[in-house]
Amino acid sequence: MNQSNQQTADLQEQRAKMQARDVKIFYGEHEAIKGIDMDLMENEVIAFIGPSGCGKSTFLRSFNRMNDTIDGCRLEGRITLDDEDIYASSVDVVMLRARVGMVFQKPNPFPKSIYDNIAYGPRIHGLARGRGDLDDIVEDSLRRAGLWEEVKDRLQAPGTGLSGGQQQRLCIARAIAVSPEVILMDEPCSALDPIATAKVEELIAELSQQYTIAIVTHSMQQAARVSDRTAYFHLGEMIEVNATDKVFTQPENSLTEAYITGRFG
């Protein structure tokens, strides 16, 4: 069995963690996302690629209802997490965003200490019984984000004083401190230099052992390096989704091929 077929077989054995069915997203009258079906599988990394303005970030944000904060934005269709509709009126959006964390394009640490950046979520969600528990969560999260050795002696220093790459890893540590099940990443390396980018990519590979990860990226090379599957978006439609090797070597759609070979986009 070749690698691409093996990846496909492995994915078929996985369980869908989140499912989108006939999802349409509107900004006012404009239909930005046009009836997309997609599964996010347990412990996979799926990359969303496509030209600027094709809807990939809008679609990503629908998985933890970040679009709710945009006036005039509405969603039709259904998105589930463990088979529960995340847009149901009974859903607590704060709890949803603890389960489905988000890392943004630009690092956005809170104007607090490194320690308090990590401790904030566990505090408000009641995940720590006392200071000892909180200390353990902070250390574990920073270790998993590959940042502990760099900051362990200055935990009370402001998070905003770190380098750009360190700030982004701090934001990843902050996301995993509340024990999410899914992590959404919206171009997490676009503001970083190549060395910082490589560290975040290594981190994505490690985190995929425990989490489902969906990443929007403008870099096809990054998608090829970090993801198990890749979805190609064009003008609000998902044109194709497949094992990453297959998308980049044997795309099924001529639009995908044209984008990957640089004929447009």
C-alpha positions in Angstrom: 0.0 0.0 0.0 1.5 3.4 -0.9 1.7 6.2 1.7 -1.3 8.1 0.4 -3.5 5.0 0.5 -2.2 4.1 3.9 -3.0 7.6 5.2 -6.5 7.3 3.7 -7.0 3.9 5.4 -5.7 5.2 8.7 -8.1 8.1 8.6 -11.0 5.8 7.9 -10.3 4.0 11.2 -10.4 7.3 13.0 -13.5 8.8 14.5 -14.8 12.2 13.4 -14.4 14.6 16.3 -16.2 17.5 14.6 -18.6 17.4 11.6 -19.8 20.2 9.4 -22.8 19.5 7.2 -24.1 21.8 4.5 -22.5 24.8 6.2 -23.3 28.2 4.6 -22.0 31.4 6.2 -23.3 34.8 5.2 -22.1 38.3 5.9 -25.3 40.2 5.4 -26.5 39.1 1.9 -23.1 37.9 0.8 -22.6 34.1 0.9 -19.0 33.6 2.0 -19.2 29.8 2.5 -21.3 27.8 0.1 -22.6 24.5 1.6 -19.5 22.8 2.9 -19.4 19.2 4.3 -16.3 18.3 6.3 -15.1 16.0 9.1 -12.3 16.9 11.5 -10.9 13.5 12.6 -9.6 12.7 16.1 -5.8 13.4 16.4 -5.3 14.6 12.9 -3.9 17.8 11.5 -6.0 19.2 8.6 -4.8 22.2 6.7 -7.0 24.6 4.8 -5.3 26.2 1.8 -6.5 28.5 -0.9 -6.2 32.1 -2.3 -6.8 35.1 0.0 -10.5 35.8 0.5 -11.6 32.2 -0.4 -13.3 31.7 3.0 -10.9 29.4 4.7 -10.5 31.5 7.9 -14.3 32.2 8.0 -14.9 28.5 7.9 -12.3 27.7 10.5 -13.8 30.2 12.9 -17.2 28.6 12.6 -15.9 25.6 14.5 -15.8 27.5 17.8 -18.4 30.2 17.0 -15.9 33.0 16.7 -18.0 34.4 13.8 -20.7 35.1 16.4 -18.7 38.2 17.3 -19.1 39.7 13.8 -22.2 41.8 13.2 -24.3 40.6 10.3 -22.6 37.2 10.2 -24.9 34.1 10.3 -24.6 30.4 9.7 -26.9 27.9 8.2 -26.3 24.1 8.4 -25.0 22.1 11.3 -21.7 21.7 13.1 -21.3 19.1 15.8 -18.6 18.3 18.4 -18.9 14.7 19.5 -22.3 14.6 17.7 -23.7 17.6 19.7 -24.8 20.6 17.7 -22.5 23.5 18.8 -25.0 26.1 17.5 -27.9 24.8 19.7 -29.4 27.4 22.0 -28.4 25.4 25.0 -24.7 25.5 24.3 -22.5 27.6 26.6 -20.1 29.4 24.1 -17.5 30.0 26.8 -17.4 26.3 27.5 -17.3 25.5 23.8 -14.3 27.7 23.3 -12.5 25.9 26.2 -13.1 22.6 24.3 -12.3 24.1 20.9 -9.3 26.5 21.4 -8.0 29.1 19.0 -4.6 30.4 18.1 -4.7 33.6 16.0 -2.5 35.0 13.2 -0.8 37.6 15.3 0.4 36.5 18.8 -2.0 38.1 21.3 -0.8 37.5 24.8 -2.8 39.2 27.6 -1.2 42.2 29.2 -0.3 40.0 32.2 2.6 38.0 33.4 3.7 34.8 31.6 2.3 32.8 34.5 -1.1 34.6 34.5 -1.5 34.3 30.8 -1.5 30.5 31.3 -3.4 30.5 34.6 -6.2 32.7 33.5 -8.3 30.0 31.7 -7.9 27.3 34.4 -8.9 29.9 37.0 -12.1 31.0 35.3 -13.0 27.4 34.4 -12.3 26.1 37.9 -9.8 23.5 36.7 -7.4 24.1 39.7 -8.1 23.4 43.3 -5.4 25.6 44.6 -2.1 27.3 43.9 -0.2 23.9 43.6 -2.6 22.7 40.9 -2.3 26.0 39.1 1.5 25.8 39.2 1.4 22.3 37.7 -0.9 23.3 34.9 1.2 26.3 34.1 4.4 24.3 34.0 2.8 21.4 32.0 1.3 23.7 29.4 4.6 25.6 29.0 6.5 22.3 28.7 4.1 21.0 26.0 4.4 24.3 24.1 8.2 24.0 24.2 8.6 27.2 26.2 9.3 26.1 29.8 13.1 26.1 29.7 13.1 29.6 28.1 10.8 31.2 30.6 10.9 29.2 33.9 13.0 31.8 35.7 10.8 34.8 34.7 7.3 33.6 35.0 6.2 36.9 36.6 7.6 38.9 33.6 5.0 40.3 31.2 4.1 37.9 28.3 4.2 40.9 25.9 8.0 41.1 26.6 8.7 37.8 24.8 9.8 37.6 21.2 7.2 37.0 18.5 7.8 33.3 18.2 7.8 32.9 22.0 4.6 34.9 22.3 2.9 32.6 19.8 4.0 29.5 21.7 2.7 31.3 24.9 -0.6 31.6 23.1 -0.6 27.9 22.2 0.3 27.1 25.9 -2.6 29.3 27.0 -5.0 27.4 24.6 -3.9 24.0 25.9 -4.0 25.0 29.6 -7.8 24.5 29.6 -7.5 20.9 28.2 -9.2 21.5 24.9 -10.1 18.7 22.5 -9.6 20.6 19.3 -7.2 23.4 18.4 -7.9 25.8 15.6 -4.9 27.8 14.2 -5.5 30.7 11.8 -2.2 31.3 10.0 -0.2 30.9 13.3 3.2 31.4 11.7 2.5 34.2 9.2 4.1 36.8 11.5 7.0 34.7 12.5 10.6 34.2 11.2 11.7 30.8 9.8 13.3 29.6 13.0 10.2 30.4 15.1 8.0 28.9 12.4 10.0 25.6 12.6 9.5 25.5 16.4 5.7 26.0 16.0 5.5 23.3 13.3 7.4 20.9 15.6 4.9 21.7 18.3 1.9 21.1 16.0 3.3 17.6 15.2 3.7 16.8 19.0 0.3 18.2 19.9 -1.5 16.2 17.2 -0.8 13.1 19.4 -3.4 14.5 21.8 -5.6 17.0 19.9 -7.5 17.4 16.7 -5.9 20.4 14.9 -7.2 22.4 12.0 -4.8 25.0 10.5 -5.3 27.7 8.0 -2.1 28.5 6.1 -1.0 30.5 3.1 2.1 28.4 2.8 1.6 25.2 0.8 5.0 24.0 2.0 3.8 24.3 5.6 0.6 22.4 4.8 2.7 19.7 3.2 5.0 19.5 6.3 2.5 19.5 9.1 -0.9 18.1 7.9 -2.4 14.6 7.4 -5.1 16.0 5.2 -5.4 19.2 3.1 -8.6 20.9 2.0 -8.5 23.4 -0.9 -10.9 26.3 -0.9 -11.9 28.5 -3.8 -14.5 31.3 -3.8 -16.3 30.0 -0.7 -16.4 26.4 -1.8 -14.3 23.5 -0.7 -13.0 22.1 -3.9 -11.3 19.0 -2.6 -10.1 17.4 0.6 -7.8 14.5 0.7 -4.6 13.0 2.2 -2.0 15.7 1.9 0.3 13.6 -0.2 -2.5 13.0 -2.7 -3.6 16.7 -2.8 0.0 17.8 -3.7 0.9 15.0 -6.1 -2.4 13.8 -7.6 -5.0 16.5 -7.1 -8.5 15.4 -8.2 -9.7 18.8 -9.3 -8.2 21.0 -12.0 -8.7 24.1 -9.8 -6.6 22.5 -7.0 -3.9 21.6 -9.5 -3.8 25.2 -10.9 -3.4 26.6 -7.5 -0.7 24.2 -6.4 1.3 24.6 -9.6 1.1 28.4 -9.2 -1.1 29.1 -12.3 -3.3 31.3 -10.1 -3.9 32.4 -6.5 
